Amino acid sequence: MTRQEYMNKLEIALEVYDDDLKQEIISDFDEHFIYGLKSGHTEEEIITSLGTIEEVIKNIDEPIKHQEEHKTQSLIKSSALKKVLINTESVGVDIIIEKSMDDDVHYSFAQSNSYFNSNHNEVNISKTIEGNDTLVINIEREYQNNKYFNFFLDGSLNIQIPDNIALLKINSTQGDIYFSDTYVQQIDITTISGDIDLHEIKAESININTTNGDINVLDCNGNLNCKTINGDLSIDDFQGGQIYFNTTNGDIHANMTASQIMAKTVSGDAELELKGKLTKLFVETTSGDIEIALDNDLTFNGVIESYRGDIEVNVNYPYMVKRNSYQFSSGDCALNIKTLNGDIEVNKNDFSEQDDRDNKQEINENEDIDGLIFDLKELKNLKSLSVLKDLKGLRELKNIKSVMDDIKKDLKKK
């Protein structure tokens, strides 16, 4: 059966259903064909993966029942337990990792519900202890069928781990990974398709590798190594030592304090706001612009060059201009910034003064928040509440007060 024949039969079978549901299902199946063909699979393989028309209709009429969710299990954390390994390579799973409220490891797995072929979702979760110090969590299919490949997420894994784990290692194929509010000595994350988000993580070493997905790191500490082929890198409010970024088809956006930074993208822009006393700064892109804001106290030793683009350098430090490059010497920071087809702009900023100006501006803009907040310390206290921990600034607090006022008015009317 060809793709067109399959889709024609599907449309006919869906005629009895609501138009919105019909269009949603047809759109989903079209997307899976497009993705599968781009990935090198044949129409026959994709059809096998999607399931027969009869299976699709059955799964609409009789919604797939979740397998019983694995009950949350506690693993007593002994002094010997130092490593946590999570393996979901044979399934598609979202992984959410958070801090444990005690010294135990807790986890639960919820299986997804879909109108696609239900046979694809039969998965098991297991745990083992290896070498007395390593917890291994495996999620795998009940059976393997090499005749089809999988488009669909099979479920989500929630895991809570205590602080001071020596190693957290995740090997995944498909699914997003979210990791927050924990201290782990070393973090190694590898996935093929999915975004990776780290929030308020402290570690000595963070290694992230994804093929198709974005990497977002917010308010974290440690040495950082990020690599993606098709995705953007976004690093905000990061503090660390050695930082390495690499993306083939994506942009790099970073706001950080570090001692050594190496950033490389082939088809993308690099926008960096760098604070602190850098000793090494290497930034390279093939087809993209580079924009960098540096701490005002930095001095350089190296070169800034663009072969086919413009260069603008605004620094209070002597340099020589040769052809398409700016050359610096005798500085403390080893510098190498280059692009083949792009523009470069380098500026120096006094970030401490700028931060003070921004804070004062926000406070002035929010003077009417009477009794809600007095200064930035109060904002920090509010952000410690779990429901408010994602607040970005005082403007959001003004929005909260506005919503609260509306609620009060509605209550008075009632």
Secondary structure as the mmCIF struct_conf table of DSSP 4:
data_model
#
loop_
_struct_conf.conf_type_id
_struct_conf.id
_struct_conf.beg_label_comp_id
_struct_conf.beg_label_asym_id
_struct_conf.beg_label_seq_id
_struct_conf.end_label_comp_id
_struct_conf.end_label_asym_id
_struct_conf.end_label_seq_id
HELX_RH_AL_P HELX_RH_AL_P1 ARG A 3 ALA A 13
TURN_TY1_P TURN_TY1_P1 LEU A 14 VAL A 16
BEND BEND1 TYR A 17 TYR A 17
HELX_RH_AL_P HELX_RH_AL_P2 ASP A 19 LYS A 38
TURN_TY1_P TURN_TY1_P2 SER A 39 GLY A 40
HELX_RH_AL_P HELX_RH_AL_P3 GLU A 43 LEU A 50
HELX_RH_AL_P HELX_RH_AL_P4 ILE A 53 ASP A 61
BEND BEND2 GLU A 62 GLU A 62
HELX_LH_PP_P HELX_LH_PP_P1 PRO A 63 THR A 72
STRN STRN1 GLN A 73 LEU A 75
TURN_TY1_P TURN_TY1_P3 SER A 79 ALA A 80
STRN STRN2 LYS A 83 LYS A 99
BEND BEND3 MET A 101 ASP A 104
STRN STRN3 VAL A 105 GLN A 111
BEND BEND4 TYR A 115 PHE A 116
HELX_RH_3T_P HELX_RH_3T_P1 SER A 118 ASN A 121
STRN STRN4 VAL A 123 GLU A 130
TURN_TY1_P TURN_TY1_P4 GLY A 131 ASP A 133
STRN STRN5 THR A 134 ARG A 141
BEND BEND5 GLU A 142 TYR A 143
TURN_TY1_P TURN_TY1_P5 ASN A 146 LYS A 147
BEND BEND6 PHE A 152 PHE A 152
STRN STRN6 GLY A 155 ILE A 161
TURN_TY1_P TURN_TY1_P6 ASP A 163 ASN A 164
STRN STRN7 ILE A 165 GLN A 174
BEND BEND7 GLY A 175 GLY A 175
STRN STRN8 ILE A 177 SER A 193
BEND BEND8 GLY A 194 GLY A 194
STRN STRN9 ILE A 196 ASN A 212
BEND BEND9 GLY A 213 GLY A 213
STRN STRN10 ILE A 215 LEU A 218
BEND BEND10 ASP A 219 ASP A 219
STRN STRN11 ASN A 221 ASN A 230
BEND BEND11 GLY A 231 GLY A 231
STRN STRN12 LEU A 233 GLN A 239
BEND BEND12 GLY A 241 GLY A 241
STRN STRN13 GLN A 242 THR A 247
BEND BEND13 THR A 248 GLY A 250
STRN STRN14 ILE A 252 THR A 257
BEND BEND14 SER A 259 SER A 259
STRN STRN15 GLN A 260 THR A 265
BEND BEND15 VAL A 266 GLY A 268
STRN STRN16 ALA A 270 LYS A 275
BEND BEND16 GLY A 276 GLY A 276
BEND BEND17 THR A 279 THR A 279
STRN STRN17 LYS A 280 THR A 285
BEND BEND18 THR A 286 GLY A 288
STRN STRN18 ILE A 290 ASP A 295
TURN_TY1_P TURN_TY1_P7 ASN A 296 ASP A 297
STRN STRN19 PHE A 300 SER A 306
BEND BEND19 TYR A 307 GLY A 309
STRN STRN20 ILE A 311 ASN A 314
BEND BEND20 ASN A 316 TYR A 317
STRN STRN21 MET A 320 LYS A 322
TURN_TY1_P TURN_TY1_P8 ARG A 323 ASN A 324
STRN STRN22 SER A 325 PHE A 328
BEND BEND21 SER A 330 SER A 330
BEND BEND22 ASP A 332 ASP A 332
STRN STRN23 CYS A 333 THR A 339
BEND BEND23 LEU A 340 GLY A 342
STRN STRN24 ILE A 344 ASN A 349
HELX_RH_AL_P HELX_RH_AL_P5 PHE A 351 GLU A 365
TURN_TY1_P TURN_TY1_P9 ASN A 366 ASP A 368
TURN_TY1_P TURN_TY1_P10 ASP A 370 LEU A 372
BEND BEND24 PHE A 374 ASP A 375
HELX_RH_AL_P HELX_RH_AL_P6 LEU A 376 LYS A 383
TURN_TY1_P TURN_TY1_P11 SER A 384 SER A 384
BEND BEND25 LEU A 385 LEU A 385
HELX_RH_3T_P HELX_RH_3T_P2 SER A 386 LEU A 388
TURN_TY1_P TURN_TY1_P12 LYS A 389 ASP A 390
BEND BEND26 GLY A 393 GLY A 393
HELX_RH_AL_P HELX_RH_AL_P7 LEU A 394 LYS A 413
#
